[in-house]
Amino acid sequence: FPLRGEKHTNFQGGMKAAAFVSGGLVPNRLRGTRSNLRIHIADWYSTFASLAGQSAADKAPISPLKPDLNHPHKDVYQKNMSWPDV
């Protein structure tokens, strides 16, 4: 493999990965081409949600409880039924 390092390292082998996009939504002018653009994994979720006609907002079914400084171990996420908004 041409890159030094691996996952959990700061070398390029831990930071770069190959990716591809396929399907009918790829414009004809881009099919069969290569790109050296850099993207971040966080870009994929909102991109695919948009292509699927969905909102990328990740709202919990139940809002988290306010943190209680007197009871720091209290489950503010209500048994994984809530999470902070993204």
VMD Tcl script that builds the backbone (N, CA, C; Angstrom):
set m [mol new atoms 258]
animate dup $m
set s [atomselect $m all]
$s set {name element resname resid chain x y z} {
  {N N PHE 1 A 0.850 -1.183 0.000}
  {CA C PHE 1 A 0.000 0.000 0.000}
  {C C PHE 1 A 0.884 1.229 0.000}
  {N N PRO 2 A 0.600 2.207 -0.829}
  {CA C PRO 2 A 1.530 3.330 -0.983}
  {C C PRO 2 A 1.543 4.339 0.171}
  {N N LEU 3 A 0.588 4.303 1.072}
  {CA C LEU 3 A 0.545 5.293 2.153}
  {C C LEU 3 A 1.141 4.728 3.431}
  {N N ARG 4 A 1.876 5.553 4.147}
  {CA C ARG 4 A 2.499 5.146 5.399}
  {C C ARG 4 A 1.467 5.170 6.522}
  {N N GLY 5 A 1.554 4.227 7.446}
  {CA C GLY 5 A 0.688 4.229 8.614}
  {C C GLY 5 A -0.579 3.426 8.413}
  {N N GLU 6 A -1.453 3.519 9.379}
  {CA C GLU 6 A -2.719 2.788 9.378}
  {C C GLU 6 A -3.716 3.542 10.234}
  {N N LYS 7 A -4.893 2.975 10.447}
  {CA C LYS 7 A -5.882 3.618 11.308}
  {C C LYS 7 A -5.284 3.891 12.676}
  {N N HIS 8 A -5.782 4.921 13.314}
  {CA C HIS 8 A -5.344 5.338 14.648}
  {C C HIS 8 A -3.936 5.920 14.630}
  {N N THR 9 A -3.448 6.345 13.464}
  {CA C THR 9 A -2.173 7.055 13.373}
  {C C THR 9 A -2.413 8.362 12.619}
  {N N ASN 10 A -1.475 9.267 12.714}
  {CA C ASN 10 A -1.592 10.539 12.000}
  {C C ASN 10 A -0.954 10.499 10.615}
  {N N PHE 11 A -0.441 9.338 10.204}
  {CA C PHE 11 A 0.118 9.226 8.867}
  {C C PHE 11 A -1.017 9.155 7.852}
  {N N GLN 12 A -0.707 9.366 6.577}
  {CA C GLN 12 A -1.727 9.415 5.540}
  {C C GLN 12 A -2.525 8.126 5.407}
  {N N GLY 13 A -1.937 6.998 5.751}
  {CA C GLY 13 A -2.664 5.741 5.688}
  {C C GLY 13 A -3.807 5.690 6.681}
  {N N GLY 14 A -3.718 6.473 7.732}
  {CA C GLY 14 A -4.792 6.532 8.716}
  {C C GLY 14 A -5.801 7.617 8.426}
  {N N MET 15 A -5.476 8.530 7.527}
  {CA C MET 15 A -6.330 9.679 7.274}
  {C C MET 15 A -7.024 9.641 5.912}
  {N N LYS 16 A -6.460 8.921 4.967}
  {CA C LYS 16 A -7.028 8.880 3.622}
  {C C LYS 16 A -7.668 7.529 3.356}
  {N N ALA 17 A -8.709 7.548 2.572}
  {CA C ALA 17 A -9.359 6.303 2.168}
  {C C ALA 17 A -9.947 6.503 0.777}
  {N N ALA 18 A -10.019 5.447 0.038}
  {CA C ALA 18 A -10.626 5.507 -1.292}
  {C C ALA 18 A -12.140 5.484 -1.153}
  {N N ALA 19 A -12.824 6.127 -2.058}
  {CA C ALA 19 A -14.289 6.139 -2.049}
  {C C ALA 19 A -14.771 6.210 -3.497}
  {N N PHE 20 A -15.999 5.796 -3.726}
  {CA C PHE 20 A -16.574 5.920 -5.047}
  {C C PHE 20 A -18.061 6.201 -4.919}
  {N N VAL 21 A -18.610 6.779 -5.956}
  {CA C VAL 21 A -20.033 7.091 -6.018}
  {C C VAL 21 A -20.565 6.497 -7.307}
  {N N SER 22 A -21.729 5.881 -7.224}
  {CA C SER 22 A -22.297 5.212 -8.376}
  {C C SER 22 A -23.802 5.430 -8.382}
  {N N GLY 23 A -24.419 5.296 -9.529}
  {CA C GLY 23 A -25.870 5.352 -9.589}
  {C C GLY 23 A -26.384 6.372 -10.583}
  {N N GLY 24 A -27.684 6.379 -10.739}
  {CA C GLY 24 A -28.340 7.226 -11.726}
  {C C GLY 24 A -28.314 8.707 -11.412}
  {N N LEU 25 A -27.973 9.082 -10.180}
  {CA C LEU 25 A -27.941 10.497 -9.838}
  {C C LEU 25 A -26.609 11.151 -10.169}
  {N N VAL 26 A -25.609 10.365 -10.564}
  {CA C VAL 26 A -24.325 10.932 -10.976}
  {C C VAL 26 A -24.526 11.541 -12.366}
  {N N PRO 27 A -24.235 12.843 -12.519}
  {CA C PRO 27 A -24.430 13.479 -13.833}
  {C C PRO 27 A -23.616 12.776 -14.916}
  {N N ASN 28 A -24.153 12.711 -16.117}
  {CA C ASN 28 A -23.491 12.042 -17.234}
  {C C ASN 28 A -22.075 12.560 -17.459}
  {N N ARG 29 A -21.878 13.866 -17.311}
  {CA C ARG 29 A -20.566 14.454 -17.573}
  {C C ARG 29 A -19.512 14.012 -16.555}
  {N N LEU 30 A -19.943 13.485 -15.396}
  {CA C LEU 30 A -18.999 13.055 -14.370}
  {C C LEU 30 A -18.781 11.548 -14.336}
  {N N ARG 31 A -19.601 10.810 -15.047}
  {CA C ARG 31 A -19.464 9.346 -15.038}
  {C C ARG 31 A -18.149 8.924 -15.686}
  {N N GLY 32 A -17.461 7.997 -15.021}
  {CA C GLY 32 A -16.197 7.497 -15.533}
  {C C GLY 32 A -15.020 8.437 -15.315}
  {N N THR 33 A -15.203 9.489 -14.546}
  {CA C THR 33 A -14.113 10.431 -14.288}
  {C C THR 33 A -13.527 10.201 -12.901}
  {N N ARG 34 A -12.405 10.834 -12.634}
  {CA C ARG 34 A -11.756 10.791 -11.326}
  {C C ARG 34 A -11.745 12.189 -10.743}
  {N N SER 35 A -11.700 12.252 -9.433}
  {CA C SER 35 A -11.611 13.535 -8.748}
  {C C SER 35 A -10.601 13.418 -7.615}
  {N N ASN 36 A -9.820 14.444 -7.439}
  {CA C ASN 36 A -8.876 14.505 -6.331}
  {C C ASN 36 A -9.350 15.453 -5.239}
  {N N LEU 37 A -10.627 15.806 -5.277}
  {CA C LEU 37 A -11.181 16.681 -4.253}
  {C C LEU 37 A -11.153 15.981 -2.906}
  {N N ARG 38 A -10.991 16.755 -1.858}
  {CA C ARG 38 A -11.000 16.197 -0.512}
  {C C ARG 38 A -12.371 16.421 0.106}
  {N N ILE 39 A -12.855 15.407 0.763}
  {CA C ILE 39 A -14.131 15.520 1.474}
  {C C ILE 39 A -13.940 14.943 2.866}
  {N N HIS 40 A -14.882 15.230 3.720}
  {CA C HIS 40 A -14.872 14.682 5.072}
  {C C HIS 40 A -16.061 13.748 5.207}
  {N N ILE 41 A -15.926 12.750 6.025}
  {CA C ILE 41 A -16.988 11.752 6.203}
  {C C ILE 41 A -18.303 12.409 6.628}
  {N N ALA 42 A -18.216 13.539 7.325}
  {CA C ALA 42 A -19.436 14.228 7.766}
  {C C ALA 42 A -20.239 14.758 6.583}
  {N N ASP 43 A -19.602 14.948 5.434}
  {CA C ASP 43 A -20.307 15.433 4.250}
  {C C ASP 43 A -21.266 14.396 3.669}
  {N N TRP 44 A -20.981 13.120 3.855}
  {CA C TRP 44 A -21.772 12.068 3.221}
  {C C TRP 44 A -23.207 12.028 3.731}
  {N N TYR 45 A -23.408 12.133 5.040}
  {CA C TYR 45 A -24.755 11.988 5.601}
  {C C TYR 45 A -25.708 13.020 5.012}
  {N N SER 46 A -25.328 14.287 5.054}
  {CA C SER 46 A -26.228 15.322 4.543}
  {C C SER 46 A -26.413 15.205 3.027}
  {N N THR 47 A -25.378 14.793 2.319}
  {CA C THR 47 A -25.480 14.624 0.867}
  {C C THR 47 A -26.475 13.519 0.518}
  {N N PHE 48 A -26.334 12.357 1.146}
  {CA C PHE 48 A -27.241 11.247 0.838}
  {C C PHE 48 A -28.658 11.514 1.331}
  {N N ALA 49 A -28.796 12.191 2.460}
  {CA C ALA 49 A -30.138 12.544 2.938}
  {C C ALA 49 A -30.821 13.472 1.932}
  {N N SER 50 A -30.081 14.445 1.420}
  {CA C SER 50 A -30.633 15.371 0.431}
  {C C SER 50 A -31.023 14.642 -0.854}
  {N N LEU 51 A -30.163 13.735 -1.324}
  {CA C LEU 51 A -30.477 12.972 -2.536}
  {C C LEU 51 A -31.720 12.105 -2.346}
  {N N ALA 52 A -31.949 11.653 -1.120}
  {CA C ALA 52 A -33.127 10.825 -0.827}
  {C C ALA 52 A -34.356 11.668 -0.535}
  {N N GLY 53 A -34.207 13.008 -0.596}
  {CA C GLY 53 A -35.339 13.886 -0.334}
  {C C GLY 53 A -35.673 14.020 1.141}
  {N N GLN 54 A -34.699 13.739 1.999}
  {CA C GLN 54 A -34.916 13.800 3.443}
  {C C GLN 54 A -34.120 14.945 4.051}
  {N N SER 55 A -34.539 15.368 5.218}
  {CA C SER 55 A -33.800 16.390 5.953}
  {C C SER 55 A -32.598 15.737 6.631}
  {N N ALA 56 A -31.491 16.450 6.680}
  {CA C ALA 56 A -30.303 15.935 7.356}
  {C C ALA 56 A -30.362 16.205 8.859}
  {N N ALA 57 A -31.381 16.938 9.312}
  {CA C ALA 57 A -31.528 17.195 10.749}
  {C C ALA 57 A -31.835 15.880 11.459}
  {N N ASP 58 A -31.223 15.683 12.572}
  {CA C ASP 58 A -31.372 14.432 13.314}
  {C C ASP 58 A -32.056 14.741 14.642}
  {N N LYS 59 A -33.366 14.854 14.608}
  {CA C LYS 59 A -34.133 15.194 15.804}
  {C C LYS 59 A -34.507 13.934 16.578}
  {N N ALA 60 A -34.366 14.013 17.884}
  {CA C ALA 60 A -34.728 12.889 18.741}
  {C C ALA 60 A -36.245 12.817 18.907}
  {N N PRO 61 A -36.809 11.606 19.097}
  {CA C PRO 61 A -38.252 11.505 19.329}
  {C C PRO 61 A -38.665 12.162 20.647}
  {N N ILE 62 A -37.751 12.198 21.600}
  {CA C ILE 62 A -37.986 12.835 22.897}
  {C C ILE 62 A -36.789 13.730 23.182}
  {N N SER 63 A -37.021 14.970 23.583}
  {CA C SER 63 A -35.905 15.866 23.885}
  {C C SER 63 A -35.164 15.406 25.130}
  {N N PRO 64 A -33.824 15.573 25.152}
  {CA C PRO 64 A -33.071 15.199 26.349}
  {C C PRO 64 A -33.486 16.051 27.540}
  {N N LEU 65 A -33.338 15.489 28.726}
  {CA C LEU 65 A -33.610 16.239 29.940}
  {C C LEU 65 A -32.486 17.243 30.175}
  {N N LYS 66 A -32.775 18.292 30.921}
  {CA C LYS 66 A -31.743 19.256 31.285}
  {C C LYS 66 A -30.772 18.577 32.241}
  {N N PRO 67 A -29.462 18.832 32.108}
  {CA C PRO 67 A -28.514 18.243 33.051}
  {C C PRO 67 A -28.820 18.696 34.481}
  {N N ASP 68 A -28.756 17.760 35.401}
  {CA C ASP 68 A -29.001 18.039 36.816}
  {C C ASP 68 A -27.663 17.931 37.542}
  {N N LEU 69 A -27.095 19.082 37.905}
  {CA C LEU 69 A -25.783 19.093 38.537}
  {C C LEU 69 A -25.788 18.407 39.896}
  {N N ASN 70 A -26.956 18.311 40.533}
  {CA C ASN 70 A -27.055 17.622 41.822}
  {C C ASN 70 A -27.082 16.101 41.652}
  {N N HIS 71 A -27.451 15.645 40.474}
  {CA C HIS 71 A -27.514 14.207 40.163}
  {C C HIS 71 A -26.813 13.963 38.826}
  {N N PRO 72 A -25.461 14.066 38.785}
  {CA C PRO 72 A -24.756 13.989 37.501}
  {C C PRO 72 A -24.864 12.640 36.795}
  {N N HIS 73 A -25.242 11.581 37.492}
  {CA C HIS 73 A -25.347 10.262 36.854}
  {C C HIS 73 A -26.751 9.957 36.344}
  {N N LYS 74 A -27.651 10.925 36.477}
  {CA C LYS 74 A -29.022 10.727 35.993}
  {C C LYS 74 A -29.024 10.579 34.473}
  {N N ASP 75 A -29.824 9.669 33.958}
  {CA C ASP 75 A -29.898 9.396 32.532}
  {C C ASP 75 A -30.692 10.497 31.814}
  {N N VAL 76 A -29.969 11.518 31.312}
  {CA C VAL 76 A -30.650 12.622 30.631}
  {C C VAL 76 A -31.149 12.213 29.250}
  {N N TYR 77 A -30.638 11.087 28.715}
  {CA C TYR 77 A -31.053 10.635 27.393}
  {C C TYR 77 A -32.193 9.626 27.440}
  {N N GLN 78 A -32.750 9.403 28.607}
  {CA C GLN 78 A -33.970 8.611 28.781}
  {C C GLN 78 A -33.904 7.265 28.059}
  {N N LYS 79 A -32.926 6.464 28.453}
  {CA C LYS 79 A -32.752 5.103 27.902}
  {C C LYS 79 A -32.616 5.105 26.385}
  {N N ASN 80 A -31.783 6.000 25.891}
  {CA C ASN 80 A -31.491 6.118 24.440}
  {C C ASN 80 A -32.705 6.492 23.598}
  {N N MET 81 A -33.713 7.088 24.187}
  {CA C MET 81 A -34.860 7.572 23.416}
  {C C MET 81 A -34.670 9.025 22.983}
  {N N SER 82 A -33.567 9.642 23.434}
  {CA C SER 82 A -33.317 11.017 23.041}
  {C C SER 82 A -31.811 11.217 22.888}
  {N N TRP 83 A -31.462 12.253 22.137}
  {CA C TRP 83 A -30.060 12.596 21.916}
  {C C TRP 83 A -30.013 14.071 21.539}
  {N N PRO 84 A -28.844 14.683 21.641}
  {CA C PRO 84 A -28.737 16.099 21.251}
  {C C PRO 84 A -29.019 16.265 19.766}
  {N N ASP 85 A -29.622 17.376 19.397}
  {CA C ASP 85 A -29.876 17.651 17.992}
  {C C ASP 85 A -28.567 17.797 17.245}
  {N N VAL 86 A -28.573 17.415 15.971}
  {CA C VAL 86 A -27.397 17.561 15.117}
  {C C VAL 86 A -27.642 18.705 14.173}
}
mol reanalyze $m
mol bondsrecalc $m
mol representation Tube
mol addrep $m
